[in-house]
Amino acid sequence: MFIFNQESFLYQDPWISTFSDRLKSLSMGTTKIAYFYNRVDNSTFRYRVYNMINVIQQKLENISTSFFTDIDLHLMDQVIDQSDILILCRVKYSNHINTLITRAKNKGVRVIFDVDDLVFNADHTHLILNTLDQDLNYSEAWDSWFAYIGRIGATLKLCDEAIATNDFLAEQIRLFAGIKTHIIPNFVNEEQMTISKRIYDQKINNGFKRDRYVYLGYFSGTPSHNRDFAILNNSLIKLFKIRDDIRVVIVGYMEVKGDLAKYKDRIIFHPFQDYVNLQRLIASVEINLVPLQNNIFTNCKSELKYFEAAICGTLSIASKTYTYTNAIKNRVNGYLAGDIEWVNKILELCNLIDNSAYSTMAEQAHLHAINGYAWYNQGEKILKMIKGGNELF
């Protein structure tokens, strides 16, 4: 485990504000952008709403923005009257949403749908449920997911344009809805950058000093990654047998089952973390593991697990999905692994940890993450979307 100042960081919720405060924030620019998402949370809202708003407010002149949620629906007429662009983020269809979109269009407001996942085309429901390890014999699961995906797709088709996190997902939107699609990736926000830079600088200054164990990290986030983690099960068992110094750190909602459970004394569990303190845990491990099934659904996902590790000087080994293959250059800023390659790739990286090869590769990953995924480098992409440029087709 890397040695640096391991104190927990003070995390304060930055999203608490009144409707009047947010409406005032929206109304201050010459171009006004209203974001709508169903609720404030630590996942989609953070990446696709909160992070975007911060960049717009700090990097783009004369453009004002704010966010609104379901609790504001009865007040959205005031929002539309102030807006030039309405961005609906992964919003499910309802009578209220239909009315909101209709009013916006009648007022000449551009209506854009932002989505970061393949959750809008019901043709892929079976694949999605299977990938997320849902009970396929549970009738209520089918009812819930078909309704969820169908309602998101219905909202998407009502919009003028869309925003996606990568080209693969954008192509799926084009095939489904036939609308102009902009690419704005997920990225590291200001709070994450501040903490990660502090940690990365400590690593550089102490020469990537570490203890005698090699820590492999898996940061699951939600219980729906069981099938992804299962890709690693046999590999981790082999690695435990080969090297006594290997430890595994699991953060989030994940159960260890089967033969792997025999090695629980070498597995460290942490509960779900806020996004600031998560950076501290990611930074503490030598190898960040990103196993993913390879299908249409997972190829639509962003590369956030790579860049959130790279930004704090931790190297990743990831499955060969679309976004990770585009983000990671094998043996330059990380490793890519097929399903049967995990043991060899992990052992190869383990052998680099105690020499300069690891720190050199970590520096390449860090610089790549800064250039491509730091919040202060996203303004141009967002501005192109606002101006109507950066078209996929």
Buried (B, 14 or more C-beta within 10 A) or exposed (E): BBEBEEEEBEEEEEBEEEBEEBBBBBBBBEBBBBBBBBEBEBEBBBBBBBBBBBBBBEBBEEBBBBBBBBEBBEEBEBBBEBBBBBBBBBBBBBEEBEEBBEBBBEEEBBBBBBBBBBBBBBEBBBBBBBBBBBEEEEEEBBEEBBEBBBBBBBBBBBBBBBBBBBBBBBBBBBEBBEBBBBBBBBBBBBBBBEBBBBBBEBBBEEEBEBEEEBBBBBBBBEEBBBBBBBBBBBBBBBBBEEBEEBBBBBBBBBEBEEEBEEBEEBBBEBEEBBBBBBBBBBBBBBBBBBBBBBBBBBBBBBBBBBBBBBBBBBBBBBBBBBBBBEBBBEBEBBBBBEBEBBBEBBBEBBEBBEEEEBBEBBBBBBEBBBEBBBBBBBBEBBBBBBEEEBEBE
